[in-house]
Amino acid sequence: MKKKAEILVVDDEDIVRDSLRDWLDGVGYQVFIAASAEEALEIFKKRKINIMLADLVMPGMNGIELMKEAKKINPTLVSVIITAHATIQTAITAIREGAFDYIEKPFCPEKVELLIEKLVEHHSLIEENISLRRQIEEKFRFEGIIAKSSKMLKIFELIKTVAPTNATVLITGETGTGKEIIARAVHHQSKRRNKPFIATSCAALAESLLESELFGHEKGSFTGAVGRKKGKFEAADKGTLFLDEIGEINTNTQIHLLRALEEKKITRIGSNEEIPVDVRVITATNKDLRNMVLEGKFREDLYYRLKVVTINIPPLKDRKEDILPLADYFLKKYAEENNKDASTFSPGVIEFMLNYSWPGNVRELENMIEHGVILTKDDIVTMAELPQDIIHPTVHKEKTIEAVTKNHVLNVLEETKGNISQAAQILGIRRMTLYNKLKKYNLTVNNMDS
């Protein structure tokens, strides 16, 4: 019964090739032979060779050069270099270049058999690790999204369910959570995957230009319209249109968007011609659209038209299981891009990442690791290479308008010793307005006049 490993013996000496083939075949291995590196490479193209024994010195390509070329065809190949002139330098060179070991001529068959057994075991471990890594990637990676938390795995399942339909999808979540990546995942899992995916930010353009961007315009329809322009809806025909920051569109654009969704037709600015479009619309926002509806800032009918299915992405701080898989992915990505040796994090960095609140979510994590990889001069990213404004944030006084207003009200009330009438007069507001501010800021004044 043949053993699983396929072995290739490469040597320009007939007696070496034949003796190794006969001996290894006799103990149960499937053995192939080649008299040159060129002949060996042809065998590699036809067979999945697990183990190679190659002579160091051969006419043309030598054993180490052959090993490098063979690994391009089969990266899991395990190689041993055969040499008649073994030296310490030979061994160092062979192993440094990727050989598992080397053997000297003449060699003892029993020692070769023991070595082959080690090679088979080593190759088996390589295959097992590759299989395990593939399983991990399949489990934790979905359409370019890295995650292992139960919250994100549920989102993956929701994407698989909704993607094959034509339902509109509303993606919600904090800034930096990866809403566009989720939108692309929905598109790539859908029947429209081979058609365009067009993304645009509704906050990136002035209100006057957004409708032109979405629906297009005719030449001369407004100042600056020097020619006909197709909008994003037409560009995304038969595909997917992703509208980020949908909460930023004005009422007029909301009306036209609702019409496009319901009638599947658009009209360019400056034209009366209706253009049919077949577009799957996915929107995203970090705002509370429901509250905007209640405040009269967002059309209720459009809100329900957009949220046929809602995907809410939790902030990174609420899914800490995803931090290290994401960190490892970004580490590998930026090490390759910047030709760096960085391959791991110090224990301090790992502890920091797991305990930090990540207000900027995945985007902040990615930026931090890119910074660390660029600065490190070793194979490890330590706390010293991380952005210091994250590690040691400077304590600043609050500078928001709300905070400044609150502090000003407090200062005036302190000066008037809690006299509401005087404080309102100094602030230039009505007493009722001041009362409302006190309630809003959850402030109490002991000496309020009535």
FENTAZI-V337177 format. One line per field, one symbol per residue. phi: phi as a letter, one per 30 degrees, with the letter a starting at -180 (. if undefined). psi: psi as a letter, one per 20 degrees, with the letter a starting at -180 (. if undefined). A space follows every 50 residues. Layout:
# FENTAZI-V337177
phi: ???
psi: ???
This chain:
# FENTAZI-V337177
phi: .ddddccccbadceddddddddddddcjccccbbcadddddddddcbcdd bbcbddcbeiddddddeddddddbddecbbccbcbdbedddddddddjdd abbcddcdeddddddddddddddddddddddddddddddcbbhiccabdd dddddeddddddeddcddbcccldeidjddddddddddccdceccdcccb cdcdbdedcdddddciaceidaejddadbdcddddceicbcccdhddcdd dddeddddddddchbbbddibcddcdbcbccbbbacccdddddddicbdd ddedddcebccccddddcbdddddedddddddeddddchccebacdeddd ddddcddhdchddddddddeedddddcbcbccddcdeddddbdddcddcd eddddeddeddddddchidddddddddibdedddeddddddhcbbdcddc
psi: pqrhpppppoqipghgggghggghhhjjqopqqqirhghghhhhhhqnph ppopqgoqpcprgggggghhhhgnijppqpppqimprghggggghhijqh aqqqqqqphghgggghgggggghhhghggggghggghhgipoljppqiqh ghhhhghgghghgirjqqpppqrrpjilhhggghggghirijhjrqoppq piiiqqhhighhggirrqpjhrpinirqpqahghhjpibppooqlhiiqr gghgghggghghikqqpqpjqippopqnpppprqqjrnhghhghijippg hhghhhlgppoooqqhhjmhhiggggghghggghgghjlqipirqqhggg gghhiqimhjbhgggghghgggghhqjajpprhhiqphiggmppoqqpjq gggggghggggghghjkjogggghggikrqghggghggggjlqqphlpq.
